[in-house]
Amino acid sequence: MGTPIIEANDLGVQFIRNRRRKLRLREMFIYRGGRQPSTADHFWPLRHLTFQIHEGEAVGVIGRNGTGKSTLLKLIAGVLHPDEGSVACYGRVAPLLQLSAGFADDLTGRENVQLLGSLHGLSRSQIKSKFDEIISFAEVDKFVDTPLRHYSSGMKVRLGFSVIAQLTHPILLVDEVLAVGDRAFRTKCYTVIDRMLKEGRTLVLVSHSDSDLTRFCSRGLYINAGVLHTDGPIREALAAYNSAVTG
């Protein structure tokens, strides 16, 4: 299939979970003004993941809540760095992760479009040429000069998606974005992603919707307890996941 556009080799990331316990009365005197004994608990949300994704593939990431799906996308996007192994992207990434990330509530919608666009590498001229399209797609025309703190959460998500949808980066990471917004806006999102796939872009989609996964993806990565359980056709990966959930 040629050179991979995303490649993970023995990928792992470690987090620290702190657990504080109540001190006994005598311990309060012993440690008064001092440092409480450490009870840090290290755990691996993901470990030993090895896979390749090739240009133009659409891959769904499947698993229970808390099994590391979103963490994997953040590793691919470079938001997190691995503690073991490596992950490499051979192309720029358009991350549809937390769509309101990068926004500033005290700035207006207009100013936030300029801010988020700049953060993702759009030039001033590109933002200016695409501005009306972004605002129209997000359906916030009447609020473009209103501070973002007065926007609903749905309005912020629509605006964030509208900006990211303007990127021409070859790798698209989508984390449950299609589960937000009303049906009409989701339909618009589907149209955008369909267009991106027809353009030959690479999609990595995290979703709990079987219909979304089978609509867009031909391949699935089923992650269970932080390890890659199944890597195969999307329906095979979904069958393995649904069997584990219902069994």
C-alpha positions in Angstrom: 0.0 0.0 0.0 3.0 2.3 -0.1 4.5 4.5 2.6 2.4 4.9 5.7 1.2 8.4 6.6 0.8 7.5 10.3 3.0 5.0 12.0 3.0 3.8 15.6 5.7 1.5 17.0 5.3 -0.1 20.4 3.5 3.1 21.4 2.7 3.8 25.1 2.0 6.7 27.4 2.0 6.8 31.2 -0.2 8.9 33.4 0.0 9.6 37.2 -3.1 9.1 39.3 -2.7 10.7 42.8 -4.7 9.1 45.6 -4.7 11.1 48.9 -5.7 9.3 52.1 -6.8 10.8 55.3 -4.1 11.1 57.9 -4.5 9.6 61.3 -4.4 11.9 64.3 -0.7 11.1 65.2 0.3 11.5 61.6 -1.2 15.0 61.5 1.4 16.0 64.2 4.2 14.1 62.5 3.7 15.7 59.1 2.4 19.1 60.3 4.2 21.7 58.2 5.9 18.9 56.3 5.2 16.9 53.2 2.7 14.1 53.2 4.1 10.7 52.0 3.6 10.3 48.2 0.8 8.0 47.1 1.3 8.5 43.4 -0.1 5.7 41.3 1.3 5.3 37.7 -0.8 3.7 35.0 -0.7 3.1 31.3 -3.8 4.2 29.4 -2.1 2.9 26.2 0.7 0.5 25.8 2.4 -1.6 23.1 0.4 -0.2 20.1 1.9 -0.9 16.7 0.1 -0.1 13.5 0.3 1.8 10.2 -2.2 3.9 8.5 -1.8 4.7 4.8 -2.7 7.8 2.8 -6.4 7.9 1.9 -7.4 5.3 4.5 -10.4 5.9 6.8 -9.9 4.2 10.2 -12.3 4.0 13.1 -11.0 3.8 16.7 -13.4 1.7 18.8 -13.6 0.9 22.5 -15.2 1.6 25.8 -15.0 5.0 27.5 -11.7 5.4 29.2 -9.8 2.9 27.1 -7.4 5.4 25.5 -9.1 6.3 22.2 -8.9 10.1 22.7 -5.4 9.7 24.2 -4.4 8.0 21.0 -5.6 10.9 18.8 -3.7 13.4 21.1 -0.6 11.3 20.6 -1.0 11.3 16.8 -1.7 15.1 16.9 1.4 15.8 19.0 -0.6 17.2 21.9 0.8 14.4 24.1 4.2 12.8 23.8 4.8 9.0 24.3 6.7 7.5 27.2 7.4 4.4 25.2 7.8 3.7 21.5 7.0 6.3 18.9 4.3 7.7 16.7 5.0 9.6 13.5 2.9 11.6 11.0 4.1 12.2 7.5 1.8 15.2 6.8 0.1 18.0 8.6 -2.8 17.2 10.9 -6.2 18.8 11.1 -7.5 18.0 14.6 -11.2 18.0 15.2 -10.8 17.1 18.9 -11.9 19.7 21.4 -13.4 22.2 19.0 -13.7 25.0 21.5 -10.0 24.7 22.5 -8.0 27.7 21.5 -11.0 30.0 21.8 -11.0 33.0 24.2 -14.3 33.9 25.8 -13.6 37.6 26.0 -13.0 37.9 22.3 -15.8 38.1 19.7 -16.7 35.4 17.2 -14.9 37.4 14.5 -11.7 37.6 16.6 -11.8 34.0 17.6 -12.0 32.9 13.9 -8.8 34.9 13.3 -7.2 33.4 16.5 -8.1 29.8 15.8 -7.3 30.1 12.1 -3.8 31.5 12.9 -3.2 28.8 15.5 -3.8 26.2 12.8 -1.5 27.8 10.2 -4.0 29.9 8.1 -2.6 33.2 6.9 -4.5 36.5 7.3 -5.4 36.5 3.7 -6.7 32.9 3.8 -8.8 33.7 6.9 -10.2 36.9 5.3 -11.1 35.0 2.1 -12.8 32.2 4.0 -14.3 34.3 6.7 -17.9 34.7 5.3 -18.0 31.0 4.5 -16.9 30.1 8.0 -19.5 32.3 9.7 -22.3 31.1 7.4 -21.5 27.4 7.9 -21.5 27.9 11.7 -24.8 29.8 11.5 -23.6 32.5 13.8 -24.0 35.5 11.4 -26.0 37.5 13.9 -23.5 37.0 16.7 -20.2 37.5 14.8 -19.3 40.6 16.9 -20.6 39.2 20.2 -18.1 38.0 22.8 -17.8 34.2 22.8 -18.8 34.0 26.5 -22.4 34.7 25.4 -22.3 31.8 22.9 -24.0 28.5 23.7 -21.8 25.4 23.7 -23.4 24.3 20.4 -22.5 27.6 18.8 -18.9 27.3 19.9 -18.7 23.8 18.5 -20.2 24.9 15.2 -17.7 27.8 14.9 -14.7 25.5 15.8 -15.7 22.9 13.2 -16.2 25.6 10.6 -12.7 26.9 11.1 -11.0 23.4 11.1 -13.0 22.4 8.0 -11.2 25.0 6.0 -7.8 23.4 6.6 -6.3 21.4 3.7 -4.1 19.2 5.8 -3.9 15.6 4.6 -4.6 14.0 8.0 -8.0 14.5 9.7 -8.5 13.4 13.3 -12.1 13.4 14.5 -13.0 12.8 18.2 -16.8 12.4 18.7 -17.4 15.7 16.9 -20.3 14.1 14.9 -22.2 13.4 18.1 -22.7 17.1 18.9 -25.1 19.6 17.4 -28.5 19.1 16.0 -29.4 16.8 13.1 -29.1 19.5 10.5 -25.6 20.5 11.5 -24.5 16.9 11.7 -25.7 16.5 8.1 -23.5 19.4 7.1 -20.5 17.9 8.9 -21.1 14.6 7.1 -21.0 16.4 3.8 -17.7 18.1 4.7 -16.1 14.8 5.7 -17.4 13.0 2.6 -15.7 15.8 0.5 -12.4 15.5 2.4 -12.4 11.7 1.9 -13.1 12.1 -1.9 -10.1 14.5 -2.0 -7.9 11.5 -0.8 -7.4 12.7 2.8 -6.7 10.3 5.6 -9.3 10.0 8.4 -8.9 8.7 12.0 -12.4 8.7 13.6 -13.2 8.1 17.3 -16.9 7.4 17.7 -19.5 5.3 19.6 -21.8 5.4 16.6 -21.8 2.2 14.5 -23.5 4.0 11.7 -20.9 6.8 11.6 -18.1 4.3 11.7 -19.4 2.1 8.9 -20.4 5.1 6.8 -16.9 6.6 6.8 -14.4 3.9 7.7 -13.3 0.7 6.0 -10.9 -0.3 8.8 -11.2 -0.4 12.6 -8.8 -0.4 15.5 -10.5 -1.9 18.6 -8.7 -0.9 21.8 -9.4 -2.8 24.9 -7.8 -2.0 28.3 -5.2 0.2 26.6 -4.0 -2.4 24.1 -4.8 -3.0 20.5 -7.2 -6.0 20.5 -8.4 -6.0 16.8 -7.0 -4.4 13.7 -9.1 -5.3 10.6 -12.2 -4.5 8.5 -14.5 -2.1 10.4 -17.3 -4.6 10.7 -14.9 -7.2 12.1 -13.6 -4.7 14.7 -17.1 -3.6 15.6 -18.2 -7.2 16.0 -15.3 -7.9 18.4 -16.1 -4.8 20.4 -19.9 -5.5 20.6 -19.2 -9.1 21.5 -17.0 -8.0 24.4 -19.6 -5.5 25.6 -22.6 -7.8 25.4 -20.7 -10.9 26.5 
